[in-house]
Amino acid sequence: MRRNRSAKILATLGPGTSTEEMITALFEAGADVFRLNFSHGSHDDHKRRFEAIRRVEKKFKRPIGILLDLQGPKLRVGEFKDGKIKLELGKKFTLDLSQELGSQDRVPLPHPEIFKSLEEGTELLLDDGKIRLKVIRCGEDFAETEVMTGGDLSNHKGVNVPSALLELSSLTEKDIEDLRLGLVLGVDWVALSFVQRPGDVAEARKIIAGRAGVMAKLEKPAAMDHLDEIVNLSDAIMVARGDLGVEVPPEEVPSLQKRIVFACRSAGKPVVVATQMLESMIHAPTPTRAEASDVATAIYDGADAVMLSAETAVGDFPIEAVTMMDRIIQKVERDPHYRKMMNAYRYDPESTASDAITAAARQVAQTISASVIVTFSSTGSTTLRCARERPSVPLLSLTPRADTARRMTMAWGVHSVHTEDLKTFRDMVVKATRVAKTEGFGDVGDPLVITAGVPFGTPGATNILRIAWVD
């Protein structure tokens, strides 16, 4: 099951793609990591999906990553007497903490933390930005607004406050329960929603305690003010363009996406571009040309992975969507211009032994036309540093830890294999050449580049670069 591409594909599971047969088909079509979206479905639903993925993994003898995507805080208006109203441009409309049902003039907003963050002139976006309100007067329990963009407003529609930093944790009680289940099951990644500040990531890291990789979803404008700190605290980043596109003008999203991708590439952290990538394929067997270009742009920028959401969770053509994404990625990566872009945006290595070795490995592999770079790493940190180099040859990650092998399925260019730990130098060469041959990365006589650390089995001790030949 070797992929003929470097960028990875995340596929969201849902009602139509939860059986072992469908997960098998998605994996064969090209999905590398599966997303469990805890905004929908019960714990039993997600447990069944998790177990089905692990059965597929066992059948194919290939590591498969599993991402738990937490819902995060959901800010919504309350209910109306008649279920909905119509807001007209220029009219006054009040939001408050009263428990009375809403009317044409007001609606309950049961989130005191929002009122604490408001001031005159603050804009509120309702129903995914379809309705825009401007605060003209406010207090601790109310906000009187003017309707800037009107429309129909019904029960429980979402509320966004783009310009305010809300005194609100990114982890709700529901998230804590969902996280507890995921960690017991053994998910590989946890996606953290509603990240506003570095402290949100630190809070999640403390709870997760290394049992899964922490992926911060960047969907709040406030997070962009602390981008480098959030990237450094996270194990990976998701460009969550859906919510981000609600809170910032659409024309700003592309530049923010590039800024995030380049920050992650500089830090050597996996970055996922998500939301509406092949949206039309929810109901159509082929995407629009604009959607194909959108996926291609993320790949040209060097994103580690691209994600399918509703396309595979509830769409009519989930297998076709994964297949199409796989085809687009392969086409881009075969374009000579793609390799020029990877070389043009290469970042200087840091002053560490690991970066010195991995930077040299890329250069040596290119010089001798190696078939593959083999990394031995227990934590995967050296493998990620090597992926940061965006080498022109594949990366074969050998690790004695199954959890590391699964996490590496998120990283650019990495084909991970769970194997025994090393004991001697000869063992290192024999394992590297044997696995490279059996996994389809080299034939007899092909050169390969090996990185490892002595003493063997010591995390973070990469200090060896070796050239070997497949025999």
C-alpha positions in Angstrom: 0.0 0.0 0.0 2.7 2.5 -0.9 1.3 5.9 -1.9 2.7 7.5 -5.1 2.5 10.9 -3.5 4.0 12.9 -0.6 1.0 14.9 0.7 -1.6 13.0 2.7 -5.4 12.7 2.7 -7.7 13.0 5.7 -11.2 11.6 5.3 -14.0 12.3 7.7 -16.2 9.3 8.6 -19.9 9.7 8.9 -23.2 7.8 8.7 -22.5 6.6 5.1 -18.9 5.6 5.6 -18.8 3.8 9.0 -18.7 0.2 8.0 -15.5 -1.8 7.7 -16.2 -2.3 4.0 -16.5 1.5 3.3 -13.4 2.3 5.4 -11.5 -0.3 3.5 -12.6 1.2 0.2 -11.6 4.7 1.4 -8.2 3.5 2.5 -7.6 1.7 -0.8 -8.7 4.9 -2.7 -6.1 6.9 -0.9 -7.2 8.0 2.6 -4.2 8.0 5.0 -5.9 9.3 8.2 -9.5 9.1 9.3 -11.3 11.9 11.2 -13.9 11.2 13.9 -15.9 14.4 14.1 -17.2 14.6 17.7 -19.6 17.5 16.8 -21.9 14.7 15.5 -22.6 11.1 16.6 -22.6 9.2 19.9 -19.7 7.7 21.8 -20.9 4.3 20.6 -20.8 5.5 17.0 -17.3 6.7 17.3 -16.1 3.6 19.1 -17.5 1.4 16.4 -15.7 3.5 13.7 -12.4 3.4 15.7 -12.6 -0.4 16.0 -13.4 -0.8 12.3 -10.3 1.3 11.4 -8.1 -0.8 13.5 -9.4 -4.0 11.8 -8.7 -2.4 8.4 -5.2 -1.5 9.7 -4.6 -5.1 10.8 -5.8 -6.5 7.4 -3.5 -4.3 5.4 -0.6 -4.4 7.9 -0.2 -0.6 7.4 -0.4 2.1 10.1 -3.5 4.2 9.8 -3.9 7.5 11.7 -7.1 8.4 13.6 -7.9 12.0 14.4 -10.4 12.9 17.1 -11.9 16.3 16.3 -13.3 18.0 19.4 -16.4 20.2 19.0 -15.3 23.1 21.2 -17.6 25.8 22.5 -20.7 26.4 20.4 -22.2 29.9 20.8 -25.8 30.1 19.8 -28.9 32.3 20.3 -31.8 30.8 22.2 -35.3 30.2 20.9 -38.1 32.4 19.4 -41.8 32.2 20.3 -42.6 31.5 16.6 -39.4 29.6 15.8 -37.9 32.3 13.7 -38.1 36.1 12.8 -37.0 38.3 9.9 -34.4 41.0 10.7 -34.6 44.1 8.6 -31.7 46.5 7.7 -31.3 49.4 10.1 -33.7 48.1 12.8 -32.7 47.7 16.4 -32.3 44.2 17.9 -31.4 43.2 21.4 -29.6 40.1 22.7 -29.7 39.4 26.5 -29.5 36.8 29.2 -33.2 36.7 29.8 -34.7 33.2 29.6 -37.9 34.5 27.9 -38.5 33.3 24.4 -37.4 35.7 21.7 -39.5 38.1 19.7 -39.1 40.5 16.7 -37.1 42.8 19.0 -34.9 40.5 21.1 -33.6 37.0 21.6 -31.8 35.3 24.5 -28.1 34.8 24.2 -27.1 32.4 27.1 -23.4 33.3 27.0 -22.4 35.9 29.6 -18.8 35.6 28.4 -19.8 37.3 25.1 -21.4 40.3 26.8 -18.2 40.8 28.9 -16.2 41.1 25.7 -18.5 43.6 23.9 -18.1 47.3 23.4 -19.7 49.9 21.3 -19.0 49.2 17.6 -18.3 45.5 18.0 -19.8 43.4 15.2 -21.7 40.2 15.8 -22.2 37.6 13.0 -25.1 35.2 13.2 -26.0 32.1 11.2 -22.5 31.6 9.7 -22.2 35.3 8.9 -25.5 35.6 7.0 -26.7 38.2 9.5 -24.5 41.1 10.7 -25.2 43.2 13.8 -23.4 46.2 15.2 -23.4 46.9 18.9 -24.7 50.4 19.8 -25.1 50.0 23.5 -24.2 47.1 25.9 -23.9 46.0 29.5 -23.0 42.8 31.4 -26.3 41.2 30.5 -27.4 42.7 27.2 -26.3 44.2 23.9 -28.5 46.5 21.9 -27.5 46.3 18.2 -28.4 47.7 14.8 -29.0 45.3 11.9 -26.3 45.9 9.3 -27.2 42.8 7.2 -30.7 41.4 7.6 -32.4 38.1 6.9 -34.2 35.2 8.5 -33.0 34.1 12.0 -34.3 31.0 13.6 -33.7 29.0 16.8 -30.2 28.1 18.0 -28.3 29.8 15.1 -24.6 30.3 15.7 -23.0 33.5 16.9 -19.5 34.7 16.0 -17.6 37.7 17.5 -14.6 38.1 15.2 -13.0 41.1 16.9 -13.3 40.0 20.5 -11.1 37.7 22.6 -13.6 35.7 24.6 -12.8 34.7 28.2 -13.7 31.1 27.3 -11.8 27.9 27.4 -11.5 25.9 24.2 -12.4 22.8 26.1 -16.0 22.3 27.2 -17.3 19.6 29.6 -18.5 17.7 26.5 -15.0 18.0 25.1 -13.4 16.6 28.3 -15.7 13.6 28.1 -15.1 13.1 24.4 -11.3 13.4 25.0 -11.4 10.9 27.8 -13.1 8.3 25.5 -10.6 9.0 22.7 -7.6 8.6 24.9 -8.9 5.3 26.3 -9.5 4.1 22.8 -6.0 5.2 21.7 -6.6 7.9 19.0 -3.4 9.3 17.4 -4.3 12.9 17.1 -6.6 15.3 18.9 -7.9 18.4 17.0 -8.6 21.3 19.3 -11.3 23.7 18.3 -11.8 27.4 19.2 -8.1 28.1 19.8 -7.7 31.8 20.6 -4.5 31.9 22.6 -1.4 29.8 23.3 -2.8 28.9 26.7 -5.6 27.0 25.1 -3.1 24.6 23.5 -1.1 24.4 26.8 -4.3 23.4 28.7 -5.0 20.6 26.2 -1.4 19.4 26.3 -1.6 19.1 30.0 -4.6 16.8 29.9 -3.5 14.7 26.9 0.0 14.3 28.5 1.7 12.9 25.4 -0.9 10.2 24.7 -1.8 11.7 21.4 -0.6 14.5 19.1 -2.2 17.9 19.7 -3.5 19.6 16.5 -4.6 23.2 16.9 -7.4 24.3 14.6 -6.9 27.9 13.5 -10.4 29.3 13.0 -10.4 32.4 15.2 -8.8 35.7 14.1 -7.4 36.2 17.6 -5.2 33.1 17.1 -3.4 34.8 14.3 -1.9 37.3 16.7 -0.1 34.5 18.4 0.6 32.3 15.4 4.2 31.4 16.1 3.6 30.6 19.7 0.6 28.4 18.9 2.5 26.6 16.2 5.4 25.9 18.6 3.1 24.6 21.3 1.2 22.3 18.9 2.3 19.1 17.3 0.3 20.0 14.1 -2.0 22.7 12.8 -5.2 22.6 10.9 -6.3 25.6 8.7 -10.0 25.4 9.5 -11.2 27.6 6.7 -14.9 27.2 7.4 -15.1 29.1 10.7 -12.2 31.3 9.7 -14.0 32.3 6.6 -17.0 33.4 8.7 -15.0 35.6 11.0 -12.7 37.3 8.5 -13.6 38.6 5.0 -13.4 35.9 2.3 -10.6 37.8 0.5 -8.3 37.4 3.6 -8.6 33.7 3.9 -6.1 32.7 1.1 -3.3 34.9 2.5 -4.0 33.6 6.0 -3.8 30.1 4.7 -0.4 30.7 3.1 0.8 32.4 6.3 -0.2 29.5 8.4 1.3 26.9 6.0 4.6 28.7 5.7 4.8 29.1 9.5 4.3 25.4 10.0 6.8 24.5 7.3 9.4 26.7 9.0 8.7 25.1 12.4 8.7 21.6 10.9 5.1 20.9 12.1 2.5 19.0 10.0 -0.2 21.3 8.6 -3.6 20.3 7.2 -5.7 22.5 4.9 -9.4 21.8 5.5 -13.0 22.6 4.7 -14.9 22.8 1.4 -12.0 21.5 -0.7 -14.2 19.4 -3.0 -17.6 20.7 -1.7 -19.5 20.1 -4.9 -18.7 16.4 -4.7 -21.1 16.0 -1.8 -23.7 15.6 -4.5 -21.7 15.4 -7.8 -19.3 12.8 -9.1 -16.8 15.4 -10.2 -15.5 18.7 -8.6 -15.6 22.1 -10.1 -12.4 23.3 -11.7 -12.0 25.9 -9.0 -12.1 23.2 -6.3 -9.4 21.2 -8.1 -7.3 24.3 -8.2 -7.9 24.9 -4.5 -6.6 21.5 -3.6 -3.6 22.0 -6.0 -2.8 25.3 -4.4 -2.5 23.7 -1.0 -0.2 21.1 -2.4 2.0 23.6 -4.3 2.4 25.5 -1.0 3.7 22.3 0.6 0.9 21.4 3.0 1.4 18.1 4.6 -2.3 17.0 4.2 -5.6 18.0 2.8 -8.9 17.1 4.3 -12.3 16.0 3.2 -15.3 16.7 5.5 -18.9 16.3 4.4 -17.6 14.9 1.0 -16.9 11.6 2.8 -19.0 11.9 5.9 -22.4 12.4 4.3 -21.7 12.8 0.6 -23.1 10.7 -2.3 -19.6 10.0 -3.8 -17.1 9.5 -0.9 -14.9 7.0 -2.8 -14.8 9.3 -5.9 -13.9 12.3 -3.7 -10.9 10.5 -2.2 -9.9 9.2 -5.6 -10.1 12.7 -7.1 -8.1 14.2 -4.3 -5.4 11.5 -4.8 -5.3 12.2 -8.6 -4.9 16.0 -8.1 -2.1 15.6 -5.6 -0.2 13.1 -7.8 -0.6 15.4 -10.8 0.7 18.4 -8.9 3.7 16.6 -7.4 4.7 15.4 -10.9 4.8 19.0 -12.1 8.5 20.2 -12.4 7.2 23.6 -11.1 6.2 21.8 -7.8 9.8 20.7 -7.1 11.1 24.2 -7.9 8.6 25.6 -5.3 9.7 23.1 -2.7 13.3 24.0 -3.3 12.6 27.8 -3.3 10.8 27.7 0.1 13.4 25.6 2.0 14.1 26.8 5.5 17.6 27.0 7.1 18.3 24.1 9.5 18.4 24.9 13.2 21.6 24.6 15.2 21.0 21.0 16.3 22.6 17.7 15.5 19.3 16.4 14.3 18.8 19.2 11.8 22.5 19.0 10.6 22.0 15.3 9.9 18.6 15.6 8.2 19.7 18.5 6.0 22.8 16.5 5.0 20.6 13.5 4.3 18.5 15.4 1.8 21.6 16.8 0.1 23.3 13.4 0.0 20.2 11.6 -1.3 19.9 14.1 -4.1 23.6 13.9 -5.0 23.8 10.1 -5.2 20.2 9.7 -6.6 19.2 7.6 -3.6 15.9 5.7 -3.9 14.8 6.6 -0.3 15.9 8.2 2.9 15.4 5.9 5.9 14.9 7.4 9.4 15.1 5.4 12.6 13.2 7.3 15.3 11.2 6.2 18.3 9.3 9.5 18.7 9.2 10.6 15.1 10.8 13.9 15.8 13.8 13.2 13.5 11.4 12.0 10.8 9.5 15.3 11.0 12.7 17.3 10.7 13.6 15.3 7.6 10.1 16.0 6.2 10.7 19.7 6.8 13.5 19.5 4.3 10.9 18.4 1.6 13.5 16.1 -0.1 13.0 14.9 -3.6 13.0 11.2 -2.6 10.5 9.4 -0.3 11.0 9.1 3.4 10.8 5.6 5.0 10.2 6.0 8.8 11.1 2.9 10.8 10.0 3.0 14.5 9.7 0.5 17.3 6.5 2.3 18.5 3.1 1.6 16.9 1.8 5.0 18.1 4.6 6.8 16.4 4.1 4.9 13.2 0.4 6.0 13.2 1.2 9.6 13.9 3.6 9.8 11.0 0.8 9.0 8.6 0.0 12.8 8.9 3.5 13.9 7.8 4.5 14.9 4.3 6.3 12.2 2.3 6.5 9.7 5.1 5.8 6.0 4.7 5.9 4.7 8.3 6.7 1.1 9.3 6.4 -0.4 12.8 9.5 -2.5 13.4 11.8 -3.8 16.2 14.3 -1.5 17.8 18.0 -1.5 16.6 20.8 -3.3 18.4 23.9 -2.9 16.3 25.1 -0.9 13.2 24.8 -4.0 11.1 21.2 -4.4 12.3 20.5 -0.9 11.2 21.8 -1.4 7.7 20.1 -4.9 7.3 16.7 -3.6 8.5 16.9 -0.4 6.4 17.8 -2.3 3.2 15.4 -5.1 3.8 12.4 -2.9 4.6 13.2 -0.6 1.7 13.1 -3.5 -0.7 9.9 -5.2 0.7 8.0 -1.9 0.9 8.8 -1.1 -2.8 11.4 1.7 -2.2 14.4 0.1 -3.9 15.7 -2.8 -5.9 19.0 -4.6 -5.6 21.9 -2.2 -6.0 19.9 1.0 -5.3 21.6 3.4 -2.9 19.7 4.7 0.2 20.5 7.1 2.9 20.0 6.1 6.6 19.8 8.4 9.7 19.8 7.0 13.2 21.0 7.8 16.7 23.6 6.2 19.0 23.0 4.9 21.6 20.2 3.1 19.8 16.8 3.5 21.4 17.6 6.9 22.9 14.9 9.5 21.8 16.3 12.7 20.2 19.8 11.3 19.7 20.0 11.3 15.9 23.8 11.6 15.1 24.5 9.2 12.3 24.2 9.4 8.5 25.0 6.2 6.5 24.9 5.3 2.9 23.9 1.7 2.1 22.9 -0.3 -1.0 20.0 -2.7 -1.3 21.2 -6.3 -1.7 
